[in-house]
Amino acid sequence: MDEKRALTPRPARRLNLPAQMNFEPATPAGAPAQAPLFDFKSVWRMFRRRILLILFVTALCAGATVFLHSLIPNAYSANTRILLDEQSVNPFDGDEVFAEIGLSNPAVESQMLVMRSPFLLSQVVERLDLSNDEEFMAVPTTPMRDRLAQWRADFLPGSVSTYEKTDPERFQHAVETLRSNLDVSRNARTLVIQLRFTATSPELAADIVNAVAETYVESRLGVRQDTALRAAEWFDERIAELNLRAIEVEQQIQRLSNGEVEALETSQSVESLQNARQELQNAMSNRAQIQTDVLRLRTIIANGRGLRSVPSNLMSDDMRSLAEEADILRDQLAQIADETPEDTAQITEVTAQLDALEASGADLLAVMLAEAEERIVAAEAAEFEAQTRFASVREAGGIGITNRNEVELRSLEGEARVYRQLYESYLESYLRTVQQQSFPSTEATIIQTAVEPDNADTPGLTRLLVLGILVGLTLGASGAFILEASDGRIRTAGQLSRAARAPFLGALPERWDDLSEAAARADQSKVPVIQVVKRIRETRQETIALPENLVSLIHKSPQMYAAISHPLSAFSETIRRVNVEADNLHASIERDHGPATKIIGFISDQKSKGRSIAAVNYAEMLSVGGGLTLLIDLDWTGLHLTESIAPAAQWGAAELAMRNSATRSEQAFWYDERTSMYFLPNRSTAKGAALDPQAFDQTKLKELIAALSMKFENIVIDLSPMAISSDPAAMSDVVSGFVAVADWGHTRSASLSAELRRAAIHSPKLFGTVINGVSMKKLADYEAAG
């Protein structure tokens, strides 16, 4: 029989599949419309998969925590509190030299800056001799830091500085160190200032913060005493000057009085004139006093200081009562801020009460000002009447207003009276200033003295270790989520089904011991004994010559015949599902187009041994089922089937497809006696074998497959990767359907989807997908909870 004529192809028939076929996975009736918002089971399975990563990150964080804790020196903080008194030196006030004023926020913040000023801190350094205190000047360290410094000195000798600082540099460094470790804060909106100093020992921390507080209070006392001293000196000078001038004026009055005695005695209206003069002087003094009160009230209202700025001689009984209540509330507010500064509700309530009292005081001041303005109008009218009466008395008595001695005498008497009043006022203020100078009253009070802290500020190793473990678990879990979200590799059936837009048919286990997984769980007494027998060929029914090359797949890789050697395994079940879908597709094709050979192609986007293993197992299952089946290796880059089944092949599909080839079919085909499966290698595996470029002509390959379809009932083709070759797209005309095989954990969803779109292979031509290299149990760990 002429083998070349037997393989002469007839015109290929294009298979047009019905468009109504839908191989998308259907949603079962009654299934929920959408997945739950948060799948705890999936998250738990994800944590189990990434447990090594999470444990590694957690251990790394715990180790870093222990190491960092060994580098952190112990630090102790001591606290003290200072209350700012609302007083100021005012030696010109007629009531009190040191009057209370309101301390605004800028004023309090200014005092806080004074407490951290280099001038004040330099006094503390001198007081405690901190520049010569080795414990204070030393850099905080730990045993681990010392070891690292020693290693640095051993390996990098030049990196260690040996410079010795001078005394001024040590003093400046001590001031800067003191300032950097001193914290000054304010308790809420109160006048209580908290000083906090941190040092390497509790004794040093307490001594330094107490010294800072005492130095500040003493500096304020010194400022107060210096001010009082300057005021006293000024009063002393002014009193001496006023005393001298008063004596001079009285002497002049005495001289003028002696000259006017005779004139006054001869007058008949001496007594009336004197009474009118005294009345005029009293009216003028009363008007001046009321005018002074008006000016003082206007000043008090304008400055907005409230009850604390009202002198005692201007206070009414109601205002004095309000001032006393305000003082009580201020003391209460300071006590609350000191004892419970976190109780903002009570602080707000007391502040509101204090503001209400101040508002009432402002209303009383307004009333007092209105009354004083009415009195000054009356006083001016009384003064005018007194001037008129004095002038009429002088005219009635015959004393002319042009008398030069009388005018001068009146002027000198008024000047002397003013000097005497100023002298008495200055003398009173001088005495009060001297008393304030001798009394050690300050504008700040230490209300809490620092004690040595019992515990260090740095948290313990246990607490830090727990925190480090929590941070590690959080970072590990976050890393696991990021890896899962950014991992585009196919790990679930849903991912593969969505990428290929075809139903998922099953998984092919990676290891040999996974093949008997289902049988191992079943009752061993019910499992049948599997034996692959040698089949008897009926040569009279053969349509091609008997191959000269025989092979037995049972002696090859176990996975090459797993579908028939382990029929109860998940592997075999996956191949059977492929066969079911292929039969359904082929039945639809024959129903529309008549009888045809079932040609199934196995494809993948990249190189894949799993694709070749799935193809050979599917071909074996078809052959064992009684159909005349041919397995063709058209993978030009992998040659996995050729090297595994026919490593000594001299001819293959490449040689058989070329025109004018002398290759005979019995030389190219290989035959498995156990399964009755025919195998056509890709090409010769002989060393140095070369191919004619026309072997890659896809038209000739399709003609070869069309010719073989006349001889075989089933043809299974292992095709080249879609990312490397366009053979899958070219074979779409002659192939009944495709099965896409993805390698678990290697094939990327985006790559597979892109290659299928580029090859124009989609449902219903692509009737199923298979995942290789994973068991169903492992696959279930990645599936979302249903």
Buried (B, 14 or more C-beta within 10 A) or exposed (E): EEBEEBBEBEEBBEBEBEEEBEBEBEEEEEEEEEEEEEBEEBBEBBBEBBEEBBEBBBBBBBEEBEEEBBEBEBBBBBBBBBBBBBBBBBBEBBEBBBBBBBBEEEEBEEBBEBBBBEEBBBBBBBBBEBBEBEEBBEEEEBEBBEEBBEEEEEEEEEEEEEEEEEEEEBBBBBBEBBBEBBBBEBBBEBBBBBBBBBBBBBEBBBBBBBBBBBBBBBBBBEEBBEBBEBBBEBBBEBBEBBBEBBEBBBEBBEEBBEEEEEEBEEBEBBEBBEBBBEBBBEBBBBBEEBBEBBEBBBEBBEEEBBBBBBBEEBBBEEBEEBBEBBBEBBEBBBBBBBEEBEEEEBBEEBBEBBEBBBEBBBEBBEEBBEBBBEBBEEBBEBBEEBBEBBEEBBEEBEBEEEEEEBEEBBBBBEBBBBBBEBBEBBBEBBEBBBEBBEEEBBBBBBBBBBEEBEEBEBEEEEEBBBBBBEBBBBBBBEBBBEEBEEEEBBBBBBBBBBBBBBBBBBBBBBEEEBBBBBBEEEEEEEBEEEEBEEBEEEEEEEEBBEBEBEBBBBEBBEBBBBBBBBBBBBBBBBBBBBBEBBEBBBEBBEEEBEEEBBBBBBBBBBBBBBBBBBBBBBBBBBBBEEBBBBBBBBBBEBBBBBBBBBEEBBBBBBBBBBEEBEBBBBBBBBBBBBBBBBBBBBBBBEEEBEBEEEBBBBEBBBBBBBBBBEBBBBBBBBBBBBBBBEBBBBBBBBBBBBBBBBBBBBBBBEBBBBBBEBBEBBBBBBBBBBBBBBBBEBBEBBBEEE
